[in-house]
């Protein structure tokens, strides 16, 4: 499909952290812009650090507070995360509909009922306007189909990786020396794993909200590592780029990919839930090291297939070519008033959630600073104690018999030296 001059609106509940649907929105918008598409993004909450990257890419972002006066005539496609729709678009559904309606696409990225926005929480809306609805895994399709009418079609669209990962020239190394651990919530065994690997001269870097690094993963950054321990979307980055990836995090996980476990892991979006048993740090260290060569061979053998399956430039043109227009009936105003009220309620919830996330991030930052200052104070106390110890040793030395005897022995020599110096200067 040719995207040039198409007009897209992408909706997203929150843009702030570097995870989940925020990254999907950024990568989708960036890819569409690169294809000559006009892209707008609508969100309830817009803040840093993610905001920086949208601004760098010059992506047009409007918020609920901006109250953008969008029209149904403004777009060819409206890509919807979490059933977020601008109020102006909802009101447009109550008026006379344009002859050429935008195609609505709904995308679902989680199966958990404790993430209610990933479920169809606005009754009958998606069924009435969606040209096509997608989920990123078979697991989500199975878990959410009871929420829809029996004849509703929810298709598979796996998490995609930006095209620059597949285009980056990376060859897996034969020796395992440096590992990236990408996790916003590393379990205790992963933290303990780092110490074990350090003892085996294998360096690790923790990327995430609590790690040494917190930034968007780029091919250049990923290329500095021999392997990656992670779950979810980062797995697709590795598969597209040819980097051996070990699937494990707070849900557990099956480790390196192979012919036996790949389908099961993919079915659950490489979340680790295919093998939810948690392992010890010792087991993980041994498994990561002993099976590395096997993982390199598997990754290399299947790289071309992974690119076709996960690289965005391979996936999106094909799925958009299959999306057909559908007839949308004009809505009852009472129903749409209800939808607007639900959107306002969702906006309050997401904006509060965004501020709460910022608060938690500030708390983590303060705790890190406190720990660093505590380390400085501990160092100062250690220096003070060491200084006191040396002073005590010096006093003991000065009071010792051998020191006093030495002073007596060298005193005549010092006196003679002073006399000679005085005579020479006369």
SVG drawing of the C-alpha trace seen along z (x, -y; Angstrom):
<svg xmlns="http://www.w3.org/2000/svg" viewBox="-30 -36 113 64">
<polyline fill="none" stroke="black" stroke-width="0.4" points="0.0,0.0 1.2,-3.5 0.8,-5.7 1.9,-9.0 -0.5,-11.9 -2.8,-9.8 -4.0,-11.5 -3.7,-9.7 -4.9,-10.4 -3.4,-8.1 -4.9,-8.2 -3.0,-7.3 -4.1,-7.6 -0.8,-8.8 2.5,-9.8 5.2,-10.0 7.1,-6.8 9.2,-4.8 7.1,-1.7 4.1,0.1 1.7,-1.6 3.6,-4.9 6.5,-3.4 4.1,-1.7 2.5,-5.2 5.9,-6.8 7.2,-4.1 3.9,-4.1 3.9,-7.9 7.6,-8.0 7.2,-5.3 4.1,-6.9 5.8,-10.3 8.7,-8.7 6.3,-7.4 4.9,-10.9 1.9,-10.6 0.3,-13.5 0.2,-12.3 -1.5,-13.8 -1.5,-12.3 -4.2,-12.9 -3.6,-12.0 -5.0,-12.7 -1.6,-13.3 1.6,-14.5 4.8,-14.8 8.5,-14.0 10.6,-11.9 8.6,-10.5 7.5,-14.0 11.1,-14.8 11.1,-12.1 7.8,-13.2 9.1,-16.7 12.4,-15.6 10.5,-13.8 8.3,-16.9 5.1,-14.8 2.0,-16.9 0.5,-16.1 -2.7,-17.5 -4.2,-16.8 -7.7,-16.7 -7.0,-20.1 -6.3,-21.5 -9.8,-20.5 -8.8,-20.1 -11.6,-20.7 -11.0,-17.6 -13.5,-16.6 -14.2,-13.2 -13.3,-14.8 -9.7,-15.5 -8.5,-11.9 -8.3,-8.8 -7.5,-6.6 -8.0,-6.9 -5.8,-4.4 -7.2,-4.0 -5.4,-2.8 -7.4,-2.2 -10.7,-3.4 -9.5,-7.0 -11.4,-9.3 -11.4,-13.1 -14.7,-14.7 -15.0,-16.5 -14.8,-13.2 -17.5,-11.7 -19.8,-14.6 -19.1,-14.3 -20.7,-10.8 -24.0,-12.4 -24.1,-14.8 -24.6,-14.0 -21.7,-11.7 -19.4,-12.6 -19.5,-10.5 -15.9,-9.4 -15.5,-8.3 -12.2,-7.5 -11.4,-3.9 -11.2,-3.3 -8.6,-0.8 -8.5,0.4 -5.3,1.9 -5.2,3.9 -1.9,4.6 -2.7,6.3 -4.9,9.2 -5.0,8.1 -8.3,7.1 -6.4,4.8 -5.5,2.7 -9.2,2.0 -8.4,-0.5 -7.1,2.4 -10.6,3.9 -13.6,2.6 -14.8,0.5 -17.1,-1.7 -20.1,0.5 -20.7,1.3 -18.5,-1.5 -15.7,0.6 -18.2,3.0 -20.1,0.1 -17.2,-1.8 -14.1,0.4 -13.0,1.2 -10.6,3.6 -9.5,4.4 -6.1,5.9 -4.4,7.5 -0.7,8.1 -1.0,11.8 -3.2,14.9 -3.5,14.7 -5.2,11.3 -7.6,12.5 -8.7,15.5 -8.9,13.5 -11.0,10.6 -13.3,12.2 -16.0,12.7 -16.2,8.9 -17.4,8.6 -20.4,9.7 -20.0,13.2 -19.5,12.2 -16.8,9.5 -13.4,10.0 -10.3,9.4 -7.2,10.1 -3.5,10.6 -1.0,7.8 2.2,8.6 4.3,5.9 6.5,4.4 10.1,3.2 11.2,0.0 12.8,0.7 16.2,-0.6 16.7,2.4 16.4,4.8 18.6,2.6 21.4,2.4 24.4,4.6 24.9,6.7 26.5,10.1 26.2,12.1 29.5,12.5 31.1,15.8 32.0,14.7 29.6,13.5 31.1,10.4 28.4,7.8 24.7,8.2 21.8,5.7 19.0,6.3 16.0,4.3 13.3,4.1 11.3,1.5 10.6,4.0 13.6,6.4 12.9,9.2 15.4,10.0 16.9,12.9 17.8,10.7 19.6,8.2 21.4,11.1 22.3,12.5 24.3,9.3 26.6,10.0 27.2,13.6 27.9,12.6 30.3,9.8 32.3,12.5 32.6,14.3 33.9,11.1 30.6,10.6 29.4,7.0 25.7,6.1 23.8,2.9 20.3,2.4 18.1,0.3 14.8,-0.8 13.2,-3.1 15.4,-1.8 18.5,-1.1 21.7,-2.9 20.1,-3.9 16.6,-5.0 16.2,-5.9 14.8,-4.6 16.6,-1.6 18.3,-2.3 20.2,0.1 23.4,-1.7 22.9,-1.2 21.8,2.4 24.8,3.2 27.2,2.7 25.8,5.9 26.3,9.6 22.9,10.6 19.8,9.2 17.7,10.4 14.2,8.9 10.5,9.5 7.9,7.9 8.6,5.4 12.3,5.4 12.3,9.0 11.1,7.9 14.0,5.3 16.5,8.2 14.8,10.6 14.8,7.9 18.4,6.9 19.8,10.4 20.8,10.1 20.4,13.2 17.7,12.6 16.9,14.4 13.2,14.1 12.9,13.6 11.5,11.0 9.1,10.7 6.6,13.2 9.4,15.8 10.3,16.9 11.6,19.7 15.1,18.3 16.7,18.3 14.4,18.9 14.5,22.2 12.4,24.3 10.6,25.9 9.6,22.8 9.3,20.0 5.6,20.6 4.5,20.7 6.5,17.5 5.2,15.7 1.6,16.6 2.0,14.7 3.9,11.8 7.3,13.0 6.0,11.9 7.5,14.9 4.1,16.2 4.5,19.3 6.8,20.6 5.8,18.6 8.1,20.5 10.7,18.2 14.3,19.4 17.3,18.8 20.0,16.4 22.5,19.3 20.3,21.2 19.9,18.1 23.6,17.4 24.5,20.9 21.7,21.1 22.6,17.8 26.3,18.8 26.0,22.4 23.3,22.0 24.7,18.8 26.3,20.6 23.1,22.4 21.1,19.1 23.5,17.5 23.0,20.3 19.2,20.2 19.0,16.4 21.3,16.4 19.4,19.2 16.0,17.5 16.9,13.8 15.4,13.3 12.1,14.9 12.1,12.6 12.6,9.5 9.6,10.5 7.4,11.1 8.3,8.1 9.9,5.2 7.3,2.5 8.0,1.8 7.3,5.5 4.1,5.7 2.1,2.5 1.7,2.1 0.3,5.7 -2.2,5.3 -3.4,1.9 -4.0,3.2 -6.5,5.7 -8.5,3.1 -11.8,2.4 -14.2,-0.5 -17.3,0.2 -20.7,-1.5 -21.1,-3.5 -24.6,-4.5 -25.3,-7.9 -25.4,-7.5 -28.0,-8.4 -27.1,-11.6 -27.9,-10.1 -25.6,-7.2 -22.8,-9.6 -23.3,-11.8 -22.7,-8.7 -19.5,-8.0 -18.3,-11.6 -18.9,-11.3 -16.9,-8.0 -14.1,-9.8 -14.0,-12.6 -13.9,-10.1 -11.1,-8.2 -9.2,-11.5 -9.4,-12.2 -8.2,-8.7 -5.3,-8.8 -4.2,-12.3 -4.2,-11.3 -2.2,-8.2 0.3,-10.3 0.9,-12.6 1.1,-9.6 3.8,-8.1 5.7,-11.3 5.5,-11.4 6.8,-7.8 9.6,-8.7 10.6,-11.7 10.5,-9.5 12.8,-7.0 15.1,-9.8 15.2,-11.2 15.9,-7.8 18.8,-7.3 20.2,-10.7 19.8,-9.9 21.7,-6.6 24.4,-8.3 24.8,-11.0 24.8,-8.3 27.7,-6.7 29.5,-10.1 28.9,-10.5 30.0,-6.9 33.2,-7.6 33.7,-10.8 33.3,-8.9 35.7,-6.3 38.3,-8.9 37.8,-10.5 38.3,-7.2 41.3,-6.4 42.8,-9.9 42.2,-9.3 43.8,-5.9 46.9,-7.2 47.2,-10.0 47.0,-7.5 49.7,-5.4 51.9,-8.5 51.4,-9.4 52.3,-5.8 55.3,-5.9 56.5,-9.2 56.0,-7.9 57.9,-4.6 61.3,-3.9 62.8,-3.2 61.7,-6.6 63.0,-8.5 66.3,-6.6 66.6,-7.4 66.1,-11.1 68.9,-10.9 71.2,-9.2 70.6,-11.7 70.6,-14.8 74.4,-15.2 74.5,-14.8 71.9,-17.6 73.8,-19.9 77.1,-19.3 75.3,-20.0 74.0,-23.3 77.5,-24.3 79.1,-23.5 76.4,-25.4 76.9,-28.4 80.7,-28.4 80.4,-28.1 78.1,-31.2 80.5,-33.4"/>
</svg>
